[in-house]
Amino acid sequence: MGRDDFTLQSMVSIDDIFLDEKNPRIRSGSNQSDCIEKVLRKEDQMLNLMESIAKDGLSTAQILVSPADTSGKWVVKDGNRRVTALKLLNNPSLCTNEALRIKIAQIVAIHGSNIPSKIDCLSSDKQASIAQELVLRHSGQLNGVGQIGWSSYLRTIYLLNNTLAAEYKRAGQYLLWSENHQIEVDDEFPISTVTRFFTAENIKTLGFEVQGDDLVLTAPVQVAIIMARRVVDDFGTGRVKVQDVFSPDQAMEYLKNVRSDAGWPLPATPSSASSPNPASTPTSAAPTSTATNPTTQTSPTQTTPATNTLPAGAGPTSTPPAAGRPPSKPSWDRKKLFTTASPAPAVLAANLKAKGVLFEISQIKDVRMSPLTVAFLLRALIELSELHYRNANGLTDKRKLADNISAACDSMLTTSKITKSQSDLVKAYTVTTQTDVSIFNIDTLQKYLHRPSHLPSSSTIITFWDELCPFVRACWS
């Protein structure tokens, strides 16, 4: 890294700077509005920062940016909190929290003439130089006014997301997988001590195999989510400490309880105590996925697309939740289609129709109340996405959407836009002729639009999106 790797960009408009959707403080933002909401999780710190900027100006530490895909636009690599503060000071309506928006407006009313709408930045297109600079920068807090140093967990997330060596790699992969399955992990999660618990044997008991540099899911996905929620909650709140599970026997006793609460108890035979229970693991269990890329999934054991639904006796319904702990909620039982684990694609601004479809989906307050509407819009989004990719890459129109998607998967695989496991999962949905094994596929989605006898369930539509999300996002990348 050298100073020569960075160039001064003078008077860049705040509107031309995008927040980094993979910044450690944001983790996995689905869009710019979602990024702002995630930064505002530390409300008091952000109010202090906004007041400081409005009153005294920006700190002398240069905001680092890299070029965005769109010409003349930039992505923040360091300074997401300050850029968020400036965006809100220039346009308080970007804040969706009414009470907080009023407080921001009060700051603007007092110091409005001192709030910049353009700032100087340092830019670089060298990822290695930016990564080194960021790791060196983060220390010191000043009660939220200064640049807040990364906790061990946030530093680990940054290193993993940028494929750099991480001291707490296994624990970080498990926690990142958890976050991408709607389990919130606190910024200050004690990863440096809890990492001792994440041995290969304990990880195996939690439903993951260590394969090379990845964690690969071996348990049914809903069971793994229930167990992860318990583990994150126990260690994050301090209810369970590392010394409580220090020895192998202590750890196994704890893990027995975790698996039992998830309805996936360990086998009775002591010699197989660390292995998943074959009797309670169906051959058609949910597809496996890697923790370093939570959307990556291996192909299902059948051609039927996975529904992430647990069979009788293998899920939480077979064993009541532990006392005092609310029952876990499956990922498909949610209000919004787009989540941090399955975010909306980054559609090009010029494609107004696709932008409109995304906007209309985002306006639906509860998918469970409007599954037919979401099915119509999702069908349109998939078709527009596939068409965009086909035109951009010169692929021949095969007339049928299922065939076009299959061909696009083959094309993406050759350029590493998606993995083999992601391709296999998506292509399972393109098998439209084997009605005896494919209860849901691309043609079924079409029938929702044209046949009065075909009505979708919200769980089917949400699961369908979760599993096609990597493909749709790759169409626009």
C-alpha angles and dihedrals in degrees: 000000000000139000088250089068089068129068127197113242109197125214100352113183115245087227089061094057120086124202115243107255090203098045110134091244090052099033099182115005117184094204140344094278090052090050091054091050091051093050088050091060084095091057100166093047092050093049089052090049094048092049091048093050093046093048104035106014132241122323117258092249106108118239109239121220139172127206115276123218091260115075114255094014127111139202120219113240096172124015103044091144093051094045090048089051091051093047090052094044090052093043115016090180088077087075110087094194105091096202092049091044090058091053091050091049089053091055090049092049091057101038103020096126091057098053114106121220093189128046141180117251139183113233134195135169092201108101094194092055092048092048093051092047092050095050090051095047104056111096134104130039115199091200093299097312094092128053106292114230118236118256116229088263095052091046090051091050091052093049093048094047089052095044093245126143111277125195093211096039103144095045090045093051091050093048093045089052088051093051091050088056094056097267109132116221118197118242089239097050106152095243095151091065100029090055088081088066094056099081119154089255095051092045089052090053089052089057104266134109123210105232114175108302095343140077109227120202114237100166125077104279096238091051090050090050092052092049093045092051089053094047094046091048095046097049096032093056094039092242086127120033129197091249088059090062099028100121123058090246092051091047093049092049090053093046091050088059092046093052093043091053089051091054091247105103124186118258116267093240108094093212091063097040094119096049128085114263107257091201092060097039112085120215088235094053120148115290121271123250138189121245094219089060106023094192092057112105134174120233118281119258087243131035088250108105111248116256098194087233119140120229120236112288095017101079143056093284091071094058124033116238119264116275113278094014119106116233114268119255120227116238093242092057097078140113102234127057094209118061137162088266094047105026129180116268120259096250117195113256092233092063097081095173094055089044089052092050091051091049093050092049090050090053093059105102097200125017089196090066096045109034095143093053091048091048090055093048094043091052089053092048093051093047093047091047094050090046091051092051093045093051093044092051101036097244120165118250107247091190095233119083093219091054092046091052091049091051091047090053090053090050094048091049092058091054095041093242088134132015127249091253092051090049093050091051094050093044090054086070091055093062096104101156101061098075091166092068105020109073090166130028143135092289091053089058088053091051091056086066099047111024121071090205093062114079121167127225118224092236091056093048094046093047089048090054094045091056098041094043096095090052095048092047090049089055089066100036 
